[in-house]
Amino acid sequence: MTSQYVVEAAGIVLYRFKKGACLPKIAEFPAVDPIKLSENLPDDVELCIIHRPRYDDWSWPKGKLEANETHRHAAVREGCEETGVFPVLTVPLAEQSYEISSEGKKNQKNSPRGKRKHVMYWIARCLPEETADSPRFKAFGAVREPDKREIDEIQWLSPKKARKKLTRDDDKKLIDIFCAKVREGALFASTLLILRHGKAERRKSWDGKESDRPLTPKGAAAAYAQTRETACFAPDRLFTSPWRRCADTLSFYANPTGMPLKNCEALTEDEFALDESKAEEFFRSEVLRLAQNPGSVSCVCMHRPVLGGILPDLAKMCVNKTVRAKLPAANPWLPTAHAVAVSVIIASDGPKIIDVQKVNPIVY
């Protein structure tokens, strides 16, 4: 019988644009095709690689998950602790699995026996320097200072130079996957986080107004846990149904960061029942705004019926069947306090969704 012991880990391929790179201004993006623009883009970016003195190797920022931590949160935390830069996640990149005994070696083995490490990677971008200490990261949680005993040097290199510098063959392969994502427009993508409110008190047991029905203690715990996941994307605009259970869910992110919650009446259950088109128009407008402003991130909290109404519109924007299949396809669409992150770019015929990922909290 085959035995396995797996250590879960997460990491990032962190990029920034080179100084002097010829990139269009945001105002030009409605007339810019990100796919064509991305054909030669890898020459205009730099990737962050780290040196680990323990192994004397060059690799990507990564590390093991802490107790009750998601891969997503670990990717950002480890990236920040090892580089000193607060990374913002964009699209998932790849997964790796190898024997722990081959850690740091050029060729890592992947055997079904013994201890293995499983690593999930995301593409991550750097925030502009002036926002690196933004209060919105107070919602993320504690991050330790970089430890020189673990990481004693970082370098920003072109993909070509990074490939030569990296120690392991598997890490070099991630550059090919990164460049493929670049050609899909990933570096010009914006993110829309679609969040369902936390579990609320039962309708039958609530005597007050429907709009005032509050979260249960378990629902509040899940909403708080989701805040750590939301912070991995660093949203800069927050929208919510004004009903209490939605506003309270998103307030766990808004309050520590000092960001305002923007009420949208069209997202309430009553307004949606009267006129679905208002909610649909809000989403089409926000997706278009995001697509035309690369790197921007919005989070919208809403009710289950509204989710069912807007998902068909989003499905039409997906670039292919594979991406479309990642969208929730059946009622109740999302569990309470869960979200999906939708990556959008602008195209000649409107916004296009190039990736969809589930964003689930851990509640314990």
C-alpha positions in Angstrom: 0.0 0.0 0.0 1.4 3.4 -1.0 1.8 5.9 1.9 2.0 9.7 1.4 2.7 12.6 3.6 2.0 16.0 1.9 3.1 19.4 3.0 0.9 22.1 1.6 2.6 25.3 0.4 1.8 28.3 -1.8 3.8 30.9 -3.7 3.8 33.7 -6.3 5.4 34.8 -9.5 5.6 38.5 -8.6 6.0 40.9 -11.5 6.5 44.6 -12.1 6.8 46.7 -15.3 10.3 47.9 -16.1 10.9 51.6 -15.8 10.5 53.2 -19.1 8.3 50.4 -20.5 6.1 51.7 -23.3 2.7 51.0 -21.9 -0.6 52.8 -22.8 -2.3 55.1 -20.3 -5.5 54.0 -18.7 -7.5 56.6 -20.7 -6.3 54.8 -23.9 -7.5 51.4 -22.9 -11.0 51.5 -24.5 -9.1 51.7 -27.8 -6.3 49.2 -26.9 -6.4 45.5 -27.5 -4.7 43.9 -24.5 -4.2 40.6 -26.4 -2.2 42.3 -29.2 -0.4 44.5 -26.7 0.7 41.4 -24.7 2.4 39.6 -27.6 5.8 41.1 -26.7 5.0 42.2 -23.2 7.3 39.7 -21.4 10.2 41.9 -22.5 8.7 44.8 -20.6 8.3 43.0 -17.2 10.6 42.0 -14.4 10.1 39.0 -12.1 11.1 38.7 -8.5 13.2 35.7 -7.5 14.8 35.0 -4.1 18.0 33.4 -2.8 17.7 30.9 0.1 21.1 30.5 1.9 19.9 27.2 3.5 19.8 25.6 0.1 22.0 28.0 -1.8 19.3 28.1 -4.5 17.3 30.7 -6.5 13.5 30.2 -6.5 10.1 31.8 -6.4 8.7 33.3 -3.2 6.8 30.5 -1.4 6.2 28.8 1.9 4.2 26.3 3.9 0.6 27.0 5.0 0.1 27.9 8.6 -2.6 26.1 10.6 -6.1 27.0 9.3 -4.8 29.0 6.4 -5.8 28.8 2.7 -3.3 28.5 -0.1 -4.3 31.9 -1.4 -3.6 33.7 1.9 -0.3 31.8 2.4 0.8 32.9 -1.1 0.4 36.5 -0.2 1.8 36.2 3.3 4.9 34.3 2.3 5.4 36.6 -0.7 5.3 39.6 1.6 7.5 38.0 4.2 10.2 37.0 1.7 10.3 40.0 -0.5 9.1 42.9 1.7 6.6 43.8 -1.0 2.9 43.5 -0.5 1.7 41.4 -3.5 -1.8 41.5 -4.9 -3.0 38.3 -6.4 -4.4 38.2 -10.0 -4.9 34.8 -11.7 -3.8 31.3 -10.6 -0.7 30.1 -12.4 0.1 26.4 -11.7 0.7 23.7 -9.2 3.8 21.7 -8.4 4.4 18.5 -6.4 7.8 17.0 -5.5 9.6 15.0 -2.9 10.7 17.1 0.1 14.0 15.3 0.1 14.9 16.9 -3.2 14.1 20.5 -2.0 16.6 22.9 -3.4 18.0 20.5 -6.0 18.0 21.2 -9.8 15.8 18.2 -10.6 13.0 17.6 -8.1 11.6 14.1 -7.8 7.9 13.4 -7.7 7.3 10.0 -6.2 4.0 8.6 -4.8 6.0 7.4 -1.7 7.3 9.4 1.2 7.0 13.1 2.1 6.0 15.4 -0.7 5.4 19.1 -1.0 2.4 20.5 -3.0 2.7 24.1 -4.0 0.0 26.3 -5.6 1.2 29.4 -7.4 -0.5 32.7 -8.4 0.6 35.6 -10.6 0.9 38.6 -8.3 1.5 42.3 -9.1 3.2 45.0 -7.1 1.2 47.9 -5.8 2.5 51.4 -6.7 4.9 52.5 -4.0 2.7 55.3 -2.7 0.0 52.7 -1.7 2.3 50.0 -0.3 1.3 51.0 3.3 -2.4 51.4 2.5 -4.7 50.7 5.5 -6.7 48.2 3.5 -4.1 45.6 4.3 -5.1 45.8 8.0 -7.8 43.3 7.1 -5.2 40.8 5.8 -3.6 39.9 9.2 -0.1 39.8 10.6 2.9 39.6 8.4 6.4 39.1 9.7 9.4 41.2 8.6 11.7 39.5 6.0 14.2 37.1 7.7 17.7 37.3 6.3 18.5 33.8 7.6 15.8 32.5 5.2 16.1 34.9 2.3 19.3 36.9 2.0 18.9 38.4 -1.5 16.2 39.2 -4.0 16.6 40.1 -7.7 14.2 41.6 -10.3 15.1 40.0 -13.7 13.6 39.7 -17.1 11.9 36.4 -17.8 14.9 35.4 -19.9 17.4 36.2 -17.2 15.3 34.7 -14.5 15.1 31.4 -16.4 18.9 31.2 -16.4 19.2 32.2 -12.7 16.5 29.9 -11.2 18.0 26.7 -9.8 15.2 24.1 -10.5 13.9 23.0 -13.8 10.3 23.0 -12.5 10.6 26.7 -11.5 11.9 27.5 -15.0 8.8 25.9 -16.5 6.6 28.4 -14.6 8.1 31.2 -16.7 6.6 29.5 -19.8 3.2 29.3 -18.1 3.5 32.9 -17.0 4.3 34.1 -20.5 1.3 32.1 -21.8 -0.9 33.9 -19.3 0.6 37.2 -20.3 -0.4 36.6 -23.9 -3.9 36.0 -22.7 -3.9 39.5 -21.3 -3.4 38.6 -17.6 -1.2 41.6 -16.9 -3.9 44.0 -18.0 -6.7 42.2 -16.1 -8.9 43.7 -13.4 -10.7 41.7 -10.7 -14.3 41.6 -9.7 -15.0 39.8 -6.4 -18.6 38.6 -6.3 -19.5 37.8 -2.6 -22.6 36.2 -1.2 -23.5 37.5 2.3 -22.9 35.4 5.4 -25.6 33.1 6.9 -28.4 35.1 8.3 -31.1 34.4 10.9 -34.0 32.3 9.5 -36.8 34.2 8.0 -39.4 32.3 10.1 -37.7 33.2 13.4 -37.1 36.9 12.6 -39.9 39.3 13.6 -38.4 42.5 12.2 -38.1 43.9 8.8 -36.6 41.6 6.1 -34.0 44.3 5.3 -32.8 44.2 9.0 -32.4 40.4 9.3 -28.9 40.0 10.8 -26.1 37.5 10.4 -26.0 34.5 12.8 -22.8 34.1 14.9 -21.6 31.4 12.5 -22.4 33.7 9.6 -20.5 36.5 11.1 -17.5 34.2 11.7 -17.5 33.1 8.1 -17.8 36.7 6.9 -14.8 37.6 9.1 -12.8 34.7 7.7 -13.7 35.7 4.2 -12.1 39.1 4.9 -8.6 37.5 5.0 -9.3 36.1 1.5 -10.7 39.3 0.1 -7.6 41.2 1.3 -5.4 39.0 -1.0 -6.9 40.9 -3.9 -6.9 44.4 -2.2 -10.2 45.8 -3.6 -10.3 49.5 -3.9 -14.1 49.8 -4.4 -16.8 48.1 -2.2 -20.4 47.8 -3.2 -23.2 46.2 -1.3 -26.9 45.7 -1.0 -28.0 48.1 1.8 -29.7 45.3 3.6 -28.1 44.5 6.9 -26.8 41.0 6.2 -24.9 42.1 3.1 -23.6 45.4 4.6 -22.5 43.6 7.8 -20.7 40.9 5.7 -18.6 43.4 3.8 -18.1 45.7 6.8 -15.6 43.2 8.2 -13.3 44.4 5.4 -14.5 48.0 5.2 -14.1 48.9 8.9 -10.4 48.0 9.5 -9.4 49.5 6.2 -11.4 52.7 6.4 -12.9 52.1 3.0 -16.5 53.3 2.3 -19.3 51.0 1.5 -21.3 52.1 -1.5 -24.9 51.0 -1.2 -26.6 49.8 -4.4 -30.4 49.5 -4.0 -30.6 47.5 -7.2 -28.9 44.6 -5.4 -31.6 44.1 -2.8 -34.0 41.2 -3.2 -37.0 43.4 -3.4 -35.6 45.7 -6.1 -34.3 42.7 -8.1 -37.8 41.0 -7.9 -39.4 44.2 -9.3 -36.8 44.9 -12.0 -33.9 42.6 -12.7 -32.5 44.9 -15.4 -31.2 47.4 -12.8 -28.9 44.9 -11.2 -27.8 43.6 -14.6 -27.0 47.1 -15.8 -25.0 47.8 -12.6 -22.9 44.8 -13.2 -22.4 45.4 -16.9 -21.3 49.0 -16.1 -18.9 47.9 -13.3 -17.4 45.1 -15.4 -16.8 47.6 -18.2 -15.2 50.1 -15.9 -12.9 47.5 -14.5 -11.9 46.3 -17.9 -11.0 49.8 -19.0 -9.0 50.4 -15.8 -6.3 47.6 -15.7 -5.3 46.5 -12.2 -8.4 47.9 -10.5 -10.4 45.6 -8.1 -14.0 45.8 -6.9 -15.9 43.7 -4.4 -19.7 43.4 -4.5 -21.8 41.7 -1.8 -25.3 40.6 -2.6 -28.1 38.1 -2.2 -28.6 34.6 -3.7 -31.4 35.6 -6.1 -29.4 38.4 -7.5 -26.4 36.0 -8.1 -28.7 33.8 -10.2 -29.7 36.8 -12.3 -26.3 38.2 -13.2 -24.3 35.0 -13.7 -25.8 34.3 -17.2 -24.5 37.8 -18.3 -21.1 37.0 -17.0 -21.1 33.6 -18.7 -21.5 35.3 -22.1 -18.4 37.4 -21.4 -16.1 34.3 -20.8 -13.5 33.8 -23.5 -14.1 30.0 -23.7 -16.0 27.1 -22.3 -13.3 26.2 -19.9 -13.5 29.6 -18.2 -17.3 29.6 -18.3 -17.4 26.2 -16.6 -15.7 27.8 -13.5 -18.7 30.0 -12.9 -21.3 28.7 -10.4 -23.9 26.8 -12.4 -26.7 25.8 -10.0 -28.7 27.3 -7.2 -27.7 28.4 -4.5 -24.8 29.5 -6.8 -22.4 30.2 -3.8 -22.5 29.0 -0.2 -22.9 31.9 2.2 -19.8 34.0 2.8 -18.2 32.5 -0.3 -17.1 34.4 -3.4 -15.7 34.1 -6.9 -13.0 36.3 -8.3 -13.5 37.2 -12.0 -10.6 38.5 -14.1 -11.7 40.8 -16.9 -9.9 42.6 -19.8 -11.2 44.9 -22.5 -11.5 43.7 -26.1 -12.8 45.2 -29.3 -16.2 43.8 -28.7 -16.4 44.6 -25.0 -15.2 43.1 -21.7 -13.9 39.6 -21.7 -13.5 37.3 -18.7 -10.2 35.4 -18.9 -10.3 33.6 -15.5 -12.7 32.7 -12.7 -11.5 31.4 -9.3 -13.4 30.3 -6.2 -12.6 32.3 -3.0 -13.6 30.3 0.0 -13.1 31.1 3.7 -11.9 28.7 6.4 -14.1 28.6 9.4 -13.2 26.5 12.4 
